[in-house]
Amino acid sequence: MPVIHFLNVNDGDCSFIEHISGRITVIDVCNAKAASALGRSVERLNEVRAALEEGVNGNFNQKEYPVNPILYMQEHGLSKVFRFILTHPDMDHMDGIRAFFDAFSPLNFWDTDNEDEKDFGEGYNGGYNEEDWEFYKSLRDGKPETNPKRLTLYSGATGQYYNKGETPDSGGDGLQVLAPTTQLVKDANESGDYNDCSYVVLYRTGNYRILFAGDSHDKTWEHILKEHEARVTDVDLLIAPHHGRDSERDWEFLDVVNPALTLFGNADSEHLAYGAWNYRGLPFITNNQADCIMVDVGTDTMDVYVTCEAFAKASNPYTFRSDTFKGHYWGTIERRNGVGA
């Protein structure tokens, strides 16, 4: 069965899918390092125990203990990546990209035809590595030190392996590109704001629909609701756009998407759009609560596991269980009735 991993990687993004085919899709990367694992200290245990006493609304403080995606994937027995999707050219989505490519040698690289340039000169305070940016530009310019196949895909794209298999009736790995469009990329290059040229990818497996939203903003959602509304109505799982940050945006698309569960990344509480979800009664989990999140996609349910034991116990004290490989059971997402178009 497919498995989706949503990693706790500082204030950036990194998710990956273990497909039924055996292929691995990675979407963005952050906090990737070739060095040894980041420490998980005794102080961390004390903090999560204190949060446990406060219940699920306590501050579990997991953002202070991010994982290294390279080590996480290696610990899960993974050594090769079939495709790497860079949703858009922000450094919190490519932090450690060179080390990651060295470790996993992706065969395919999804990119956008952006014209972004970054100045790492004096006064730059992003905390990111200029070598990662230069390595990315070598991929974008078609002069990589490694040799992935670079693809620039647009809304509605079809192709072998990502949504077409070896036979005409096969859906490949079930990845449907909902955004960007050529116009969204053109607008982003003109404005210098690259959030609205972000990939939005719908992953379909069985009758489940999982929506990876990148850093998509209002123009992207206008397009998606116009061209792909049926596909995104009542999805099973949403990886929140822009890590779940408020971003001074319109949240009405949530009335259509209506996710059974949403996963938020890390940000200070005052910057997360809790209100948009609470107002609609939509459940969500944050990396700060859960640490890393693994979704095991079964035939009739999706079982959600987290690596923060205290949060799992606080969420479901009567059904708590652990799995050596998956983590600690948080709960189950029941399959939606609608399967989209």
C-alpha positions as CSV (number, residue, x, y, z in Angstrom):
1,M,0.0,0.0,0.0
2,P,1.2,3.6,-0.6
3,V,2.7,5.6,2.2
4,I,2.9,9.4,2.5
5,H,5.5,11.1,4.7
6,F,5.3,14.7,5.8
7,L,8.5,15.7,7.5
8,N,9.3,18.2,10.3
9,V,12.0,20.2,8.6
10,N,12.3,23.7,10.2
11,D,10.1,26.3,8.5
12,G,10.3,24.6,5.1
13,D,8.6,21.7,3.3
14,C,9.5,18.2,2.5
15,S,7.1,15.4,1.7
16,F,7.5,12.1,-0.1
17,I,5.3,9.3,-1.4
18,E,6.2,5.6,-1.5
19,H,4.1,4.5,-4.5
20,I,2.6,1.0,-5.1
21,S,4.9,0.8,-8.1
22,G,7.9,1.0,-5.8
23,R,8.8,4.4,-7.2
24,I,9.5,7.3,-4.8
25,T,8.3,10.9,-5.3
26,V,9.8,13.7,-3.2
27,I,8.2,17.1,-3.1
28,D,10.5,19.8,-1.9
29,V,13.3,19.5,0.6
30,C,14.5,21.5,3.6
31,N,17.1,20.9,6.3
32,A,18.9,18.3,4.3
33,K,22.5,17.7,5.3
34,A,25.1,15.1,4.5
35,A,26.3,15.3,8.1
36,S,25.2,13.1,11.0
37,A,21.7,13.1,12.5
38,L,20.5,16.1,14.4
39,G,20.3,15.4,18.1
40,R,17.1,14.3,20.0
41,S,17.9,15.3,23.5
42,V,16.6,14.6,27.0
43,E,15.3,18.1,27.2
44,R,13.0,17.3,24.2
45,L,11.5,14.5,26.2
46,N,10.9,16.7,29.2
47,E,9.2,19.3,27.0
48,V,6.8,16.9,25.4
49,R,5.9,15.4,28.8
50,A,5.0,18.9,30.0
51,A,2.9,19.4,26.8
52,L,1.2,16.0,27.4
53,E,-0.1,17.3,30.7
54,E,-1.8,20.2,28.9
55,G,-3.6,17.9,26.4
56,V,-3.6,18.2,22.6
57,N,-3.6,22.0,22.8
58,G,-0.3,22.0,24.6
59,N,2.9,23.2,22.9
60,F,4.8,20.1,21.9
61,N,7.6,22.2,20.6
62,Q,8.6,19.7,17.9
63,K,9.8,22.5,15.5
64,E,12.8,22.8,17.7
65,Y,13.9,19.3,16.8
66,P,13.7,19.0,13.0
67,V,14.7,15.9,11.1
68,N,17.3,15.6,8.3
69,P,15.3,14.2,5.3
70,I,18.4,12.4,4.0
71,L,18.8,10.4,7.2
72,Y,15.1,9.9,7.6
73,M,14.8,8.3,4.2
74,Q,17.9,6.2,4.6
75,E,16.6,5.0,8.0
76,H,13.4,3.9,6.1
77,G,15.5,1.8,3.7
78,L,15.4,4.2,0.7
79,S,18.4,4.8,-1.5
80,K,16.9,6.1,-4.8
81,V,14.4,8.7,-5.8
82,F,12.4,8.4,-9.1
83,R,11.2,12.0,-9.2
84,F,11.9,15.2,-7.3
85,I,9.3,18.0,-7.6
86,L,10.5,21.5,-6.7
87,T,7.2,23.3,-6.3
88,H,8.8,26.7,-6.8
89,P,12.2,28.5,-6.3
90,D,12.1,29.5,-2.7
91,M,15.0,28.5,-0.5
92,D,12.9,26.9,2.2
93,H,11.8,24.4,-0.5
94,M,15.4,23.6,-1.7
95,D,17.5,23.8,1.5
96,G,20.1,21.1,1.1
97,I,19.1,20.2,-2.4
98,R,22.7,19.5,-3.5
99,A,23.3,17.0,-0.6
100,F,19.9,15.4,-1.3
101,F,20.7,14.9,-5.0
102,D,24.1,13.5,-4.1
103,A,22.4,11.0,-1.7
104,F,19.5,9.9,-3.9
105,S,20.3,10.7,-7.5
106,P,16.7,11.5,-8.7
107,L,16.0,10.4,-12.2
108,N,13.4,13.1,-12.9
109,F,13.3,16.7,-11.8
110,W,10.1,18.7,-12.1
111,D,10.8,22.4,-12.3
112,T,9.2,25.6,-13.4
113,D,10.5,28.0,-16.1
114,N,11.0,30.7,-13.5
115,E,13.6,33.5,-13.9
116,D,14.2,34.0,-10.2
117,E,17.6,35.3,-9.1
118,K,18.8,35.6,-5.5
119,D,21.5,37.8,-4.0
120,F,23.5,36.1,-1.3
121,G,25.7,39.2,-0.8
122,E,26.3,41.1,2.4
123,G,23.2,41.6,4.4
124,Y,21.5,38.4,3.2
125,N,19.9,36.9,6.3
126,G,18.0,33.9,4.9
127,G,20.3,31.4,6.6
128,Y,20.5,29.3,3.5
129,N,23.4,28.0,1.5
130,E,24.4,29.8,-1.7
131,E,25.8,26.5,-3.1
132,D,22.2,25.1,-3.0
133,W,21.0,28.0,-5.1
134,E,23.9,27.6,-7.6
135,F,23.3,23.9,-7.8
136,Y,19.6,24.5,-8.5
137,K,20.4,27.0,-11.2
138,S,22.6,24.4,-12.9
139,L,19.5,22.1,-12.9
140,R,17.3,24.9,-14.2
141,D,19.8,25.8,-16.9
142,G,20.2,22.3,-18.0
143,K,23.8,22.0,-16.9
144,P,23.6,19.7,-13.9
145,E,26.5,17.9,-12.3
146,T,24.1,15.0,-12.0
147,N,21.9,13.9,-14.8
148,P,18.2,14.0,-14.0
149,K,15.6,14.5,-16.7
150,R,14.2,18.0,-16.3
151,L,10.4,18.4,-16.9
152,T,8.4,21.6,-16.8
153,L,4.8,20.6,-16.6
154,Y,1.6,22.6,-16.7
155,S,-2.0,22.2,-15.6
156,G,-3.5,19.1,-17.2
157,A,-0.2,17.5,-18.3
158,T,-0.1,13.8,-19.0
159,G,2.9,11.5,-19.3
160,Q,4.2,8.0,-18.7
161,Y,4.8,7.0,-15.1
162,Y,3.4,10.1,-13.4
163,N,-0.2,9.5,-14.6
164,K,0.1,7.0,-17.5
165,G,1.4,3.5,-17.1
166,E,2.8,1.1,-19.6
167,T,-0.8,0.2,-20.7
168,P,-3.5,2.7,-21.9
169,D,-5.8,2.0,-18.9
170,S,-3.1,2.4,-16.2
171,G,-2.9,5.6,-14.2
172,G,0.8,5.3,-13.5
173,D,1.7,6.8,-10.1
174,G,-1.5,8.8,-10.0
175,L,0.0,12.3,-10.1
176,Q,-2.2,15.0,-11.7
177,V,-0.8,18.4,-12.3
178,L,-3.4,21.1,-11.4
179,A,-1.0,24.1,-11.5
180,P,0.8,26.1,-12.7
181,T,-0.2,27.4,-16.1
182,T,2.0,29.2,-18.6
183,Q,0.2,32.4,-17.6
184,L,0.8,31.9,-13.9
185,V,4.5,31.4,-14.6
186,K,4.6,34.4,-16.9
187,D,2.9,36.6,-14.2
188,A,5.3,35.3,-11.5
189,N,8.3,36.2,-13.6
190,E,7.0,39.7,-14.2
191,S,6.0,40.3,-10.5
192,G,9.0,38.5,-8.9
193,D,6.5,36.7,-6.6
194,Y,6.9,33.0,-7.3
195,N,4.2,31.6,-5.0
196,D,1.6,31.6,-7.8
197,C,3.8,29.6,-10.1
198,S,4.0,26.8,-7.6
199,Y,3.1,23.3,-8.5
200,V,-0.2,22.0,-7.1
201,V,-0.3,18.2,-7.5
202,L,-3.2,15.9,-6.8
203,Y,-2.2,12.4,-5.9
204,R,-4.9,9.7,-6.5
205,T,-4.5,6.2,-5.2
206,G,-7.5,3.9,-5.1
207,N,-10.4,6.2,-4.4
208,Y,-8.3,8.5,-2.2
209,R,-7.3,12.0,-3.2
210,I,-4.3,13.8,-1.5
211,L,-3.6,17.4,-2.5
212,F,-0.1,18.8,-2.3
213,A,-0.6,22.6,-2.5
214,G,3.0,23.9,-2.5
215,D,3.0,27.7,-1.8
216,S,0.0,28.3,-4.1
217,H,-1.8,31.6,-3.6
218,D,-5.1,33.2,-4.8
219,K,-4.5,33.3,-8.6
220,T,-3.6,29.6,-8.5
221,W,-6.8,28.7,-6.7
222,E,-8.9,30.8,-9.1
223,H,-7.5,28.6,-11.9
224,I,-7.9,25.3,-10.0
225,L,-11.5,26.0,-9.0
226,K,-12.3,27.1,-12.6
227,E,-10.7,24.1,-14.3
228,H,-10.4,21.3,-11.7
229,E,-13.2,21.9,-9.2
230,A,-14.5,18.3,-9.3
231,R,-11.1,16.9,-8.7
232,V,-10.5,18.9,-5.6
233,T,-14.0,18.8,-4.0
234,D,-14.0,17.0,-0.6
235,V,-10.4,15.7,-0.7
236,D,-9.2,13.2,1.8
237,L,-5.9,14.9,2.8
238,L,-4.5,18.4,2.1
239,I,-0.9,19.4,2.5
240,A,-1.7,23.1,3.4
241,P,-0.5,25.8,1.0
242,H,2.4,27.9,2.2
243,H,2.8,25.6,5.2
244,G,-0.5,26.7,6.6
245,R,0.5,30.4,7.0
246,D,-2.1,33.0,6.8
247,S,-0.3,35.0,4.1
248,E,-3.1,37.6,3.8
249,R,-5.0,35.4,1.4
250,D,-8.5,34.3,0.5
251,W,-9.5,31.0,2.1
252,E,-12.8,30.5,0.4
253,F,-11.3,27.6,-1.7
254,L,-11.5,25.6,1.6
255,D,-15.3,25.5,1.2
256,V,-14.8,23.4,-1.9
257,V,-11.7,21.4,-1.0
258,N,-13.2,20.7,2.5
259,P,-10.4,18.3,3.5
260,A,-11.0,15.5,5.9
261,L,-7.5,16.3,7.4
262,T,-4.9,19.0,6.7
263,L,-1.2,18.9,7.5
264,F,0.4,22.2,8.5
265,G,4.2,22.8,8.5
266,N,6.0,25.0,11.0
267,A,5.5,28.7,11.7
268,D,5.0,30.9,14.7
269,S,1.4,30.4,16.0
270,E,0.4,34.0,15.1
271,H,1.3,33.3,11.5
272,L,-0.7,30.1,11.0
273,A,-4.2,30.3,9.6
274,Y,-5.9,28.4,12.4
275,G,-9.0,30.5,12.1
276,A,-9.7,29.5,8.5
277,W,-9.8,25.8,9.5
278,N,-11.5,26.3,12.9
279,Y,-14.2,28.4,11.4
280,R,-15.1,25.6,9.0
281,G,-14.7,22.8,11.5
282,L,-11.8,21.3,9.6
283,P,-9.3,19.1,11.5
284,F,-5.6,19.7,11.1
285,I,-2.2,18.6,12.6
286,T,1.0,20.7,12.7
287,N,4.6,19.5,12.6
288,N,5.1,21.4,15.9
289,Q,2.6,19.0,17.5
290,A,3.3,15.8,15.7
291,D,6.9,16.0,14.5
292,C,6.9,13.8,11.4
293,I,3.6,12.4,10.1
294,M,3.2,9.2,8.1
295,V,-0.1,8.3,6.4
296,D,-0.6,4.6,5.6
297,V,-3.1,4.4,2.7
298,G,-5.2,1.3,3.0
299,T,-8.2,0.0,1.1
300,D,-10.9,1.5,3.3
301,T,-9.0,3.9,5.6
302,M,-5.9,6.0,5.9
303,D,-4.2,5.4,9.2
304,V,-2.2,8.4,10.5
305,Y,1.0,7.9,12.6
306,V,3.2,10.6,14.2
307,T,6.6,10.4,15.6
308,C,5.8,12.5,18.7
309,E,4.6,9.9,21.2
310,A,3.2,12.5,23.7
311,F,1.0,14.1,21.0
312,A,-0.3,10.7,19.9
313,K,-1.2,9.7,23.5
314,A,-2.8,13.1,24.2
315,S,-4.9,12.8,20.9
316,N,-6.1,9.2,21.5
317,P,-5.3,8.0,25.0
318,Y,-7.6,5.0,24.7
319,T,-6.5,3.8,21.3
320,F,-2.8,4.5,21.6
321,R,-0.5,2.0,19.9
322,S,3.0,2.1,18.4
323,D,4.6,0.6,15.4
324,T,8.4,0.1,15.1
325,F,8.4,1.4,11.5
326,K,5.4,3.8,11.3
327,G,5.5,5.6,14.7
328,H,2.6,6.2,17.0
329,Y,-1.0,5.9,15.9
330,W,-2.9,9.2,15.9
331,G,-6.1,8.3,14.1
332,T,-7.9,7.3,11.0
333,I,-9.2,9.1,7.9
334,E,-12.3,7.4,6.5
335,R,-12.5,7.3,2.7
336,R,-14.7,10.0,1.3
337,N,-17.7,9.0,-0.8
338,G,-16.9,11.2,-3.8
339,V,-13.9,10.2,-5.9
340,G,-13.6,13.3,-8.0
341,A,-13.2,13.6,-11.8
